[in-house]
Amino acid sequence: MILVTVRENEPFEKALRRFRRKVEREGIRKDIKKNSFYLKPGEKRRLKQRLAEKRRRKASRRAARRATRPGRA
């Protein structure tokens, strides 16, 4: 549970910003979004595979970019 205490003479907007930052850091929004609808086990597996493939492609692009930089070893 996230708790943000509003300090004395602190504007509400600043406290709200701190709350949002804490929520983002804890990953609550991502978790709510993930559980907002039901995925069949097969769909979940395929989604996981697609995301893994996306990460692999991104990593290989980064590695290729590093390898082609002039003056780098």
N, CA, C and O atoms as CSV, one atom per row, in Angstrom:
chain,resi,resn,atom,element,x,y,z
A,1,MET,N,N,0.838,-1.177,0.000
A,1,MET,CA,C,0.000,0.000,0.000
A,1,MET,C,C,0.886,1.244,0.000
A,1,MET,O,O,1.846,1.340,0.764
A,2,ILE,N,N,0.555,2.165,-0.846
A,2,ILE,CA,C,1.347,3.389,-0.964
A,2,ILE,C,C,0.738,4.462,-0.081
A,2,ILE,O,O,-0.471,4.691,-0.089
A,3,LEU,N,N,1.595,5.103,0.669
A,3,LEU,CA,C,1.142,6.144,1.576
A,3,LEU,C,C,1.989,7.388,1.342
A,3,LEU,O,O,3.218,7.337,1.390
A,4,VAL,N,N,1.312,8.508,1.088
A,4,VAL,CA,C,2.006,9.787,0.900
A,4,VAL,C,C,1.397,10.760,1.894
A,4,VAL,O,O,0.202,11.053,1.843
A,5,THR,N,N,2.224,11.254,2.791
A,5,THR,CA,C,1.734,12.230,3.756
A,5,THR,C,C,2.007,13.628,3.216
A,5,THR,O,O,3.109,13.928,2.755
A,6,VAL,N,N,0.998,14.464,3.280
A,6,VAL,CA,C,1.137,15.843,2.812
A,6,VAL,C,C,1.815,16.639,3.914
A,6,VAL,O,O,1.322,16.724,5.039
A,7,ARG,N,N,2.931,17.208,3.572
A,7,ARG,CA,C,3.702,17.969,4.558
A,7,ARG,C,C,3.047,19.324,4.801
A,7,ARG,O,O,2.206,19.783,4.028
A,8,GLU,N,N,3.457,19.940,5.885
A,8,GLU,CA,C,2.905,21.243,6.236
A,8,GLU,C,C,3.285,22.276,5.175
A,8,GLU,O,O,4.440,22.348,4.755
A,9,ASN,N,N,2.324,23.060,4.755
A,9,ASN,CA,C,2.500,24.103,3.738
A,9,ASN,C,C,2.949,23.548,2.380
A,9,ASN,O,O,3.539,24.273,1.579
A,10,GLU,N,N,2.673,22.269,2.121
A,10,GLU,CA,C,3.037,21.682,0.829
A,10,GLU,C,C,1.849,21.768,-0.121
A,10,GLU,O,O,0.734,21.406,0.257
A,11,PRO,N,N,2.060,22.230,-1.317
A,11,PRO,CA,C,0.943,22.291,-2.272
A,11,PRO,C,C,0.453,20.885,-2.621
A,11,PRO,O,O,1.229,19.931,-2.654
A,12,PHE,N,N,-0.838,20.783,-2.876
A,12,PHE,CA,C,-1.452,19.505,-3.207
A,12,PHE,C,C,-0.831,18.913,-4.464
A,12,PHE,O,O,-0.630,17.701,-4.547
A,13,GLU,N,N,-0.525,19.758,-5.440
A,13,GLU,CA,C,0.027,19.280,-6.703
A,13,GLU,C,C,1.362,18.564,-6.488
A,13,GLU,O,O,1.651,17.564,-7.146
A,14,LYS,N,N,2.166,19.081,-5.568
A,14,LYS,CA,C,3.463,18.470,-5.300
A,14,LYS,C,C,3.290,17.100,-4.644
A,14,LYS,O,O,4.004,16.152,-4.971
A,15,ALA,N,N,2.336,17.008,-3.718
A,15,ALA,CA,C,2.066,15.724,-3.063
A,15,ALA,C,C,1.511,14.719,-4.072
A,15,ALA,O,O,1.853,13.537,-4.033
A,16,LEU,N,N,0.658,15.194,-4.968
A,16,LEU,CA,C,0.099,14.331,-6.003
A,16,LEU,C,C,1.204,13.827,-6.924
A,16,LEU,O,O,1.180,12.665,-7.330
A,17,ARG,N,N,2.165,14.670,-7.258
A,17,ARG,CA,C,3.290,14.274,-8.089
A,17,ARG,C,C,4.123,13.190,-7.404
A,17,ARG,O,O,4.557,12.234,-8.046
A,18,ARG,N,N,4.344,13.347,-6.087
A,18,ARG,CA,C,5.089,12.333,-5.335
A,18,ARG,C,C,4.335,11.011,-5.327
A,18,ARG,O,O,4.937,9.944,-5.453
A,19,PHE,N,N,3.007,11.085,-5.176
A,19,PHE,CA,C,2.181,9.871,-5.183
A,19,PHE,C,C,2.288,9.166,-6.533
A,19,PHE,O,O,2.483,7.952,-6.584
A,20,ARG,N,N,2.164,9.910,-7.610
A,20,ARG,CA,C,2.240,9.314,-8.950
A,20,ARG,C,C,3.600,8.667,-9.187
A,20,ARG,O,O,3.686,7.592,-9.780
A,21,ARG,N,N,4.664,9.324,-8.722
A,21,ARG,CA,C,6.007,8.781,-8.878
A,21,ARG,C,C,6.143,7.454,-8.136
A,21,ARG,O,O,6.727,6.500,-8.648
A,22,LYS,N,N,5.589,7.408,-6.909
A,22,LYS,CA,C,5.652,6.177,-6.128
A,22,LYS,C,C,4.866,5.061,-6.800
A,22,LYS,O,O,5.322,3.918,-6.847
A,23,VAL,N,N,3.683,5.389,-7.323
A,23,VAL,CA,C,2.856,4.396,-8.012
A,23,VAL,C,C,3.605,3.853,-9.217
A,23,VAL,O,O,3.597,2.646,-9.461
A,24,GLU,N,N,4.254,4.734,-9.975
A,24,GLU,CA,C,4.992,4.308,-11.157
A,24,GLU,C,C,6.165,3.423,-10.772
A,24,GLU,O,O,6.422,2.409,-11.420
A,25,ARG,N,N,6.877,3.804,-9.716
A,25,ARG,CA,C,8.033,3.035,-9.275
A,25,ARG,C,C,7.646,1.645,-8.797
A,25,ARG,O,O,8.383,0.684,-9.016
A,26,GLU,N,N,6.495,1.531,-8.148
A,26,GLU,CA,C,6.037,0.239,-7.636
A,26,GLU,C,C,5.493,-0.662,-8.742
A,26,GLU,O,O,5.357,-1.869,-8.539
A,27,GLY,N,N,5.183,-0.101,-9.900
A,27,GLY,CA,C,4.666,-0.902,-11.004
A,27,GLY,C,C,3.198,-1.229,-10.876
A,27,GLY,O,O,2.725,-2.195,-11.474
A,28,ILE,N,N,2.468,-0.445,-10.110
A,28,ILE,CA,C,1.052,-0.715,-9.870
A,28,ILE,C,C,0.234,-0.505,-11.134
A,28,ILE,O,O,-0.648,-1.309,-11.437
A,29,ARG,N,N,0.507,0.555,-11.873
A,29,ARG,CA,C,-0.259,0.820,-13.100
A,29,ARG,C,C,-0.073,-0.298,-14.113
A,29,ARG,O,O,-1.026,-0.717,-14.770
A,30,LYS,N,N,1.171,-0.782,-14.236
A,30,LYS,CA,C,1.447,-1.856,-15.175
A,30,LYS,C,C,0.701,-3.125,-14.757
A,30,LYS,O,O,0.160,-3.839,-15.601
A,31,ASP,N,N,0.676,-3.398,-13.459
A,31,ASP,CA,C,-0.001,-4.583,-12.941
A,31,ASP,C,C,-1.509,-4.496,-13.172
A,31,ASP,O,O,-2.136,-5.486,-13.549
A,32,ILE,N,N,-2.085,-3.337,-12.952
A,32,ILE,CA,C,-3.528,-3.150,-13.164
A,32,ILE,C,C,-3.856,-3.338,-14.638
A,32,ILE,O,O,-4.843,-3.988,-14.983
A,33,LYS,N,N,-3.029,-2.767,-15.502
A,33,LYS,CA,C,-3.257,-2.890,-16.935
A,33,LYS,C,C,-3.151,-4.346,-17.371
A,33,LYS,O,O,-3.935,-4.813,-18.198
A,34,LYS,N,N,-2.176,-5.063,-16.810
A,34,LYS,CA,C,-1.961,-6.462,-17.171
A,34,LYS,C,C,-3.150,-7.325,-16.754
A,34,LYS,O,O,-3.529,-8.249,-17.474
A,35,ASN,N,N,-3.734,-7.030,-15.608
A,35,ASN,CA,C,-4.829,-7.844,-15.083
A,35,ASN,C,C,-6.209,-7.285,-15.396
A,35,ASN,O,O,-7.199,-7.752,-14.831
A,36,SER,N,N,-6.299,-6.302,-16.276
A,36,SER,CA,C,-7.600,-5.690,-16.550
A,36,SER,C,C,-8.488,-6.558,-17.434
A,36,SER,O,O,-9.696,-6.331,-17.507
A,37,PHE,N,N,-7.902,-7.551,-18.108
A,37,PHE,CA,C,-8.712,-8.455,-18.921
A,37,PHE,C,C,-8.076,-9.834,-18.873
A,37,PHE,O,O,-6.888,-9.973,-18.581
A,38,TYR,N,N,-8.885,-10.859,-19.164
A,38,TYR,CA,C,-8.420,-12.229,-19.084
A,38,TYR,C,C,-7.721,-12.632,-20.373
A,38,TYR,O,O,-8.207,-12.349,-21.468
A,39,LEU,N,N,-6.591,-13.285,-20.237
A,39,LEU,CA,C,-5.893,-13.862,-21.378
A,39,LEU,C,C,-5.871,-15.371,-21.195
A,39,LEU,O,O,-5.551,-15.877,-20.119
A,40,LYS,N,N,-6.212,-16.075,-22.254
A,40,LYS,CA,C,-6.118,-17.532,-22.211
A,40,LYS,C,C,-4.646,-17.898,-22.063
A,40,LYS,O,O,-3.773,-17.136,-22.478
A,41,PRO,N,N,-4.366,-19.057,-21.476
A,41,PRO,CA,C,-2.966,-19.448,-21.290
A,41,PRO,C,C,-2.157,-19.455,-22.592
A,41,PRO,O,O,-0.996,-19.047,-22.599
A,42,GLY,N,N,-2.761,-19.914,-23.689
A,42,GLY,CA,C,-2.050,-19.929,-24.969
A,42,GLY,C,C,-1.753,-18.531,-25.464
A,42,GLY,O,O,-0.670,-18.270,-25.988
A,43,GLU,N,N,-2.717,-17.621,-25.301
A,43,GLU,CA,C,-2.506,-16.231,-25.715
A,43,GLU,C,C,-1.411,-15.590,-24.875
A,43,GLU,O,O,-0.589,-14.831,-25.389
A,44,LYS,N,N,-1.403,-15.897,-23.587
A,44,LYS,CA,C,-0.395,-15.351,-22.688
A,44,LYS,C,C,1.001,-15.830,-23.108
A,44,LYS,O,O,1.963,-15.063,-23.108
A,45,ARG,N,N,1.086,-17.119,-23.465
A,45,ARG,CA,C,2.356,-17.698,-23.900
A,45,ARG,C,C,2.835,-17.040,-25.196
A,45,ARG,O,O,4.010,-16.696,-25.323
A,46,ARG,N,N,1.920,-16.866,-26.160
A,46,ARG,CA,C,2.302,-16.236,-27.428
A,46,ARG,C,C,2.732,-14.782,-27.220
A,46,ARG,O,O,3.681,-14.318,-27.851
A,47,LEU,N,N,2.039,-14.073,-26.345
A,47,LEU,CA,C,2.413,-12.690,-26.044
A,47,LEU,C,C,3.803,-12.630,-25.439
A,47,LEU,O,O,4.615,-11.777,-25.797
A,48,LYS,N,N,4.067,-13.549,-24.514
A,48,LYS,CA,C,5.369,-13.606,-23.873
A,48,LYS,C,C,6.471,-13.879,-24.901
A,48,LYS,O,O,7.541,-13.274,-24.840
A,49,GLN,N,N,6.207,-14.791,-25.846
A,49,GLN,CA,C,7.178,-15.107,-26.892
A,49,GLN,C,C,7.418,-13.899,-27.795
A,49,GLN,O,O,8.557,-13.616,-28.165
A,50,ARG,N,N,6.349,-13.187,-28.149
A,50,ARG,CA,C,6.500,-11.996,-28.997
A,50,ARG,C,C,7.337,-10.936,-28.297
A,50,ARG,O,O,8.202,-10.316,-28.915
A,51,LEU,N,N,7.083,-10.726,-27.008
A,51,LEU,CA,C,7.853,-9.725,-26.270
A,51,LEU,C,C,9.321,-10.126,-26.164
A,51,LEU,O,O,10.205,-9.275,-26.264
A,52,ALA,N,N,9.585,-11.421,-25.960
A,52,ALA,CA,C,10.971,-11.890,-25.889
A,52,ALA,C,C,11.672,-11.675,-27.220
A,52,ALA,O,O,12.828,-11.254,-27.252
A,53,GLU,N,N,10.978,-11.962,-28.324
A,53,GLU,CA,C,11.559,-11.759,-29.662
A,53,GLU,C,C,11.847,-10.279,-29.894
A,53,GLU,O,O,12.875,-9.925,-30.470
A,54,LYS,N,N,10.939,-9.421,-29.444
A,54,LYS,CA,C,11.123,-7.981,-29.585
A,54,LYS,C,C,12.367,-7.526,-28.816
A,54,LYS,O,O,13.149,-6.719,-29.318
A,55,ARG,N,N,12.545,-8.041,-27.609
A,55,ARG,CA,C,13.725,-7.692,-26.812
A,55,ARG,C,C,15.007,-8.171,-27.493
A,55,ARG,O,O,16.011,-7.458,-27.508
A,56,ARG,N,N,14.969,-9.392,-28.062
A,56,ARG,CA,C,16.155,-9.922,-28.754
A,56,ARG,C,C,16.522,-9.064,-29.959
A,56,ARG,O,O,17.695,-8.757,-30.170
A,57,ARG,N,N,15.514,-8.674,-30.756
A,57,ARG,CA,C,15.788,-7.831,-31.918
A,57,ARG,C,C,16.375,-6.493,-31.498
A,57,ARG,O,O,17.311,-5.991,-32.119
A,58,LYS,N,N,15.816,-5.920,-30.438
A,58,LYS,CA,C,16.305,-4.635,-29.955
A,58,LYS,C,C,17.752,-4.752,-29.482
A,58,LYS,O,O,18.569,-3.874,-29.757
A,59,ALA,N,N,18.070,-5.835,-28.770
A,59,ALA,CA,C,19.429,-6.045,-28.278
A,59,ALA,C,C,20.399,-6.242,-29.435
A,59,ALA,O,O,21.520,-5.735,-29.397
A,60,SER,N,N,19.974,-6.979,-30.472
A,60,SER,CA,C,20.870,-7.198,-31.602
A,60,SER,C,C,21.092,-5.895,-32.372
A,60,SER,O,O,22.190,-5.665,-32.878
A,61,ARG,N,N,20.071,-5.039,-32.472
A,61,ARG,CA,C,20.244,-3.741,-33.128
A,61,ARG,C,C,21.242,-2.892,-32.355
A,61,ARG,O,O,22.101,-2.238,-32.945
A,62,ARG,N,N,21.123,-2.906,-31.033
A,62,ARG,CA,C,22.059,-2.141,-30.206
A,62,ARG,C,C,23.487,-2.646,-30.391
A,62,ARG,O,O,24.419,-1.853,-30.527
A,63,ALA,N,N,23.656,-3.978,-30.395
A,63,ALA,CA,C,24.985,-4.569,-30.544
A,63,ALA,C,C,25.563,-4.224,-31.914
A,63,ALA,O,O,26.750,-3.920,-32.028
A,64,ALA,N,N,24.729,-4.269,-32.953
A,64,ALA,CA,C,25.201,-3.943,-34.296
A,64,ALA,C,C,25.600,-2.478,-34.382
A,64,ALA,O,O,26.585,-2.135,-35.035
A,65,ARG,N,N,24.845,-1.625,-33.732
A,65,ARG,CA,C,25.148,-0.193,-33.743
A,65,ARG,C,C,26.479,0.070,-33.044
A,65,ARG,O,O,27.280,0.885,-33.501
A,66,ARG,N,N,26.707,-0.628,-31.931
A,66,ARG,CA,C,27.967,-0.441,-31.205
A,66,ARG,C,C,29.147,-0.931,-32.034
A,66,ARG,O,O,30.218,-0.325,-32.011
A,67,ALA,N,N,28.955,-2.027,-32.766
A,67,ALA,CA,C,30.038,-2.613,-33.543
A,67,ALA,C,C,30.411,-1.744,-34.736
A,67,ALA,O,O,31.556,-1.781,-35.185
A,68,THR,N,N,29.482,-0.972,-35.252
A,68,THR,CA,C,29.762,-0.155,-36.447
A,68,THR,C,C,30.228,1.242,-36.135
A,68,THR,O,O,30.527,2.003,-37.055
A,69,ARG,N,N,30.301,1.612,-34.870
A,69,ARG,CA,C,30.764,2.953,-34.524
A,69,ARG,C,C,32.242,3.094,-34.858
A,69,ARG,O,O,33.046,2.253,-34.456
A,70,PRO,N,N,32.616,4.148,-35.590
A,70,PRO,CA,C,34.035,4.345,-35.920
A,70,PRO,C,C,34.836,4.759,-34.696
A,70,PRO,O,O,34.367,5.527,-33.856
A,71,GLY,N,N,36.064,4.232,-34.611
A,71,GLY,CA,C,36.948,4.606,-33.525
A,71,GLY,C,C,36.669,3.881,-32.227
A,71,GLY,O,O,37.241,4.218,-31.191
A,72,ARG,N,N,35.819,2.916,-32.271
A,72,ARG,CA,C,35.503,2.138,-31.057
A,72,ARG,C,C,36.037,0.719,-31.207
A,72,ARG,O,O,36.105,0.171,-32.308
A,73,ALA,N,N,36.405,0.153,-30.096
A,73,ALA,CA,C,36.912,-1.221,-30.141
A,73,ALA,C,C,35.873,-2.196,-29.664
A,73,ALA,O,O,36.125,-3.400,-29.632
